């Protein structure tokens, strides 16, 4: 379950500004539901929750189990929405150490030669017992031609064919468009397994399609519970979206007041990668036509010792969204030591969750006093169902907020600008 508290943020806006924004956001939600807004052909991320494909979920779950039983390494090759959503869920729900199943590695998300060279060397190096590593790769790209991903896949594919010869095709899974694109040509030629990215779902909204579900299933996470958590959120907000529309309205009123940065602050390190997914989802959706709030991520309490000073007393152009988990995800408590040389016995018996919670509350008080508008977002617990709810929550919030600005949430013309310049400099026609 997700709860939102906008009380602190509302202290920084007038009633008139909030009322005006609320009207805009209510209109935006209607646009979203009725598919009358710009880019409405990209609303498939809502439709797939309206009509769940249980057969596809079972097929992906089965594939995930097979790979977990047979792989030492599973490589996710993709960039942007092709990997951020999967990484967010995997990092949120997996143990930090002693993970079971294959080592999950990422490639194709940058063009760092050193990283790729070391990855290629790593997968070719035999295990300690002298046997070769069992490697599988899932390449994810709708067009198949995104340079970062295509370059990495070219290099990894060559190594896979060197290691496994004609059986390499059994270890390569392509998630791509139904037809057309570079990967479909390779699939026909090589016989790779294929999963389809729905044509009406953009990359940053694709985590609940095979794009995100395959890596998440390989990580051993229950994708059915995750998916139906999102379905639950969809049904809830279709019935009553008041809570999320009000959140969008507060954010819009702050935008109109001149707030240009939203710091998404997590006190649980497990949610840091989820912040990275939010950053792409919102940044690529709203940053157009000179509008939008720049999303950035802070990992607290770590970043209180780096960014905390600026948030507290720097330029007053930012807001902050705290994401907290109410139910403890650890039962570790502070021990009592004889002598109390470090003077920490006053915390003895307190759980780390309790200490972390006090740190969050204290930070909230300090930042409010520093004139930072704050929104508090609470998760009842950290599990697959709640993370599924959270995925749809932010997808819906993004659609409503961006439509309320009069902007198309689903295109990314600025990304295409950099690609054109890069390809020109590389000498591509």
N, C-alpha and C positions, 0 to 999 in steps of 0.2 A: 504494500500500500504506500502511496505517495501523498504527502501533505505539503502545502505551501503556506508560508506566512510572509505577507508583503507589508506588514505594519510599519517597519522601520523605513522602508523605501517610500511609503506614501507620505511620511512626514516631510519629504523634500519636494513634493509637488502640490499644487493647489487643487481644490475640489473641482474647479472649472476645467483645469487641464486634464484631470483624471476622467471626468465625465465625457469630455470630447473624445479622448482616446478610447474609452470604453465603447462608445458608439462605433468608432472606426473598427475596433476589433470584433465586435459583434457582427458587423457587416462582412468582415474578412472571413469569419467562420462560416457564414452562409455561402460566400463565394466558394469556399473550399468544399463544402458539402454538396452544393449544387453544380460544381464544376463549371463555374462561369468566369473564373479569374484567368489571368495570364498563365500560360503553361499548364492548363488543366489536363492536357493529354499526358502529363507526367504524374498523375495521382494514383498510379497502380499500387503504391505502398499502402494505400487505404483499402483498395479493393481486395488485396490478397488476405487481409485480416477479416474482411466481410465474408469471404468464402474460402476458408482454410483448405489446403490441399493435403489431406492426411496421407495419401499414397506417396506424395513427394517427400513428406517428412519422414516416413518410414524408410523410403529408399535411401535417403541421406543418412539416417541413423544407422542403417545396416552397413553402408559404405564406411562410415566413421568407425564402427566396431571392427570391420575387417582390417582397416589400415592400422588401427591401434594394436591389433594382434600381430601384425606382420612388419611394421615399420620401426626403424631406429630413429629416422629423421623424416619429418614432414615439412616441406617448404611451401610457404604461401607466397606466391609471386604476384604482386599487384601494388598499386599505388592509390592514395586517396581513399575513397569509399570502398575500393577493392580489398583493403586490408584493415583499415582503422576500426571498423565496426567489430570485426572478428577479434582483433587484438584487445579491444576494450572489454568484450565479454569474457574472453579467456583470462585476461589479467585480473578481472574482478572476481572470478569464481574458481580459479585454480590455486592450489597451494604454492607458496613461494619456493619451497625446497622439496626434494624427494618426490617429484612429480611422477606419476605412473604414465605409461604410454610413451609414444615417440617424442623426441625433442622437436618442438615446433619453432622453426626459423622463418625469417622473413627476407624476401629479396624483391627486387624490382620497384622498391619504394624510393630509390635515389640512384645516382650514377657514380657513386664512390667506387673507384677501381680497386682500392685496397680491400674494402669489405668483400666485394665480389670475388676477388682473387683468393682471399683466405677462405671464403665459403666453398669455392670449387675444390680447393686443396683439402678442406676438412671432410667433404663428402667422399672424396677419393681415398682418404687415408683409412686403412683397415682398422677394425676394432682391436682391442688389446690381445684377443685370442687369435688374431691373424685373419679372421674371416671378414669379408667385405661388409660395409654398412648397408642396411636395407633402406633405401631412400625413395620417397614418393614426393611428387610435386603437384600442386594445384595452381595453375596459371589462370589469372582472373583479369579479363579485359573484354569489354563489349566490342570494341573495334579491333582489338588484337594488335594495334599499331602504336599504342602509347609508348613513347620512346624508352622511358625508364624500364617499364615492364618487359617490352619486347627485347631489349638488349640483354637483360638478365636471363630471360627465358632462352634466348639463342645460345648463350654460353652454357647454361645448366643443361639444356637439352643435349648438347654435344657430349657432355660428361656422362649423362644418363645412358646415351647410346653406346658410349665406350665401355661403361660398366656392365650393362645388361643386354647389349646387342639387340636382337629382335624382340626381346621381352621388355624392352624399355617402355613400349607403348602401354603395357599393363600398369605402369607406375606413374603415368602422366594423365592428369585430369584437367580438362579445360572447361572453364566457366565463361561463357561468351554469348553473343547474340544468336538468335535463332537461325539466321542466315546472313551471308555476306561477311566481310571482315577477314582479316589475315588468318586468324585461328581456325576458322571453318575450313579453309583450304588445307591447312596442316592436318586437321582432324580427318578429312576425307583421304588424304594421302597416307597418313601414318596409322590411322585407326585408334586414335586416342578416345578415352571416355569423355562424354560431353554433358554438361548441364547448362541450361538456358537461363540467361538473365532476362526477365520480362522487359519487353520493349518500352513499357510505360513506367518503368522504375529507373530513376537516375542513380548514379553511383553512391552518392552520400545518403540515399534513402534505401540502400539495398541490403542492409545487414540481415534482414529477415527473409531473404531469398537465398538460393544456393551460394551466392557470393560470400555471405557470412556464415551460413549454416554448416557448410562442409567443414571448414577449419574448426568451428566450434564443436561439431560432433566428434572430430578426430581428437580433440582435447578431452573428450570424455564427459562433456556437459550435456545434460538432457535438453535437446533442442525442442522437443515437444512441449515441455514445461515452459521453456523460454518463449516459444512462439505463442502459446496460449495465454501467457502473461500479457503479451501485447494485445491479443484478441480481447482479453478482459478489459484492458484500458480503452481499447477502441469502443467496445460496447458501453462502457461507463460514460465516456465523453460524448458519444452520440446521443445518449439519454439526457445528459446534463453537463455542459461544458463550461458552466459558470466560473468554476475555480480557475481553469486554465485561461479563459478569456480575460478574467480580471488580472491575472499575472501578466499576460501580454499587454494589457492596457497600461499597467504601471510601468512596464519596460518602455512602451512607446512614449508615454508622457515624459519619462526621463530623457529619452532620445530627443524629443522636441525641446527640452530644456537645455540641451547641449552636452549631455553625457555621451562620450564617444568610446568608452572602454568598459567591458564587463569582465571582471575577474572571477572565473569559476574556481572556487576554493574548496578543496576536499581535505578533510582531516584523516581520511583513511587512505593509505598508499595504494590499496587495491583499486581505488577509483581514479587514479591518475590518468591511465590510458583512456578511461571513459571520458574524461575531460578533453582528451585529444580528439575523440570522435565528435563530441559536442562542438569543439572549436571548428572542425571542418564543416560539419552540418550547418552551423549558423553562419560562419564566416563566408562560405561560398554561396550561401543563399541570400544574405541580406546586404552584402557589401557591393552595392551597385548604385549608379546614378548619384554619387556623392552622398549616399545615405547609409545607415546601418550603424550598429555598435560593434566595435572590434572585440571578438571573444578571445580571451587568453586564459591560461590555466595556471593555478598556483597549488603546489602540494604543501599543505600545512601539517605540522608546524615547521617543517624544513624551511620553506620559503619565507616564513616570518623573520628569518635571520638573513634574508637577502632582499626580498621585495617588500617586506613588511614596513620598512621605513618610508618607502615611496607611497604605499597605500595609505599610511597613516597621515603623512604630512606633505605629500607631493602635490602636483597640479590637480585641482579638484575637477577632473573631467571623467572620473570613473565611478562605477557602481560595482557591487560585489554580490555574487550568488554563492551562498554556502550550501554544500551538499553534505548531509550528515546521515549516519546510520544509527537508528535508535537501539536496536537489539545488539548486544555485544557480540562481536565475531571472534573474541578470544576471552578466556577466563583467567589469563595471567594476572597475578597480583604481586604487589611490591612486598618483598620479604623484609623481615626485621633482623638487623645485625647488632650483635653485642658491641658496645663501644660507640656506635653511631658516628664513626669518623667522617663520613660524607654528609652528615646532618640530614639524612633523608628518612629517618625513622618516623618522622611525622606523617609520612605517606604510607607507612606499613599497613597492610591489609586492604589498601585501595587497589582496585583493578586498574589496569592501563586504560581500559575503556572509560572509566570514571575520570581519570586524570585528563585524558584526551578531550572528553566532553567539557570539563572545566576550562581547558585551554581554548576550546572553540567559543564558549560563552564569554570568556574574558576578552577574546579577540573581537567578538561581535560588539561588546560594549566599547572597547577602545576605538574601533574603526567608526562606529556611529558617532562617538565624540569627535572624531576627526572629520566629520561631515561626509561620510561615505554612505550613500543609500544602499541598504542591504536587503536582499531577499533570502529567506531561509527555506531550503527544500529538504524535507526529511523522508528517508526511506525506512519503512518499518523494520526491514532486515535486509541482509545481503544474500540473495539466492536467485536462482534462474527465473522464477516467476516475477519477482520484483524488478529484476534487470530488464525483463521483457516489457513490463509496464513502463519502465523508465525510457526505453527506446522509443516507444510510440508517443509518450508524453512529450519528449523533445522534438520529435518529428512534427507533431501537431502544433506545438508552440511555435516552431519555426514557420510553418505555413501561415498561421494566423498573424503572427507579428509582421512578417515580410509583406503579406498582402495589405496589412493596415498602413504600410508605408507607401503603397501604390507601386510596388516593385514585383517583378516576376521572381518567385523564389526558386525556380527550377532550371534556370539557364546559368551559364558561367562564361559570358563573353570575354571577361578579362583573362581567363585561363587560356582561351584560344589565342589571345594577343601574344602571350609569351611564347606559345608554340610556334606561331608564324615567324616571329623574330628568330627563335632558336634554329628552326629548320632552314631559314634563309642563310644564317651564318654557317651552318653545317654543309651548305651546298646542295640541299635537296630541292628538286623541282617543285 
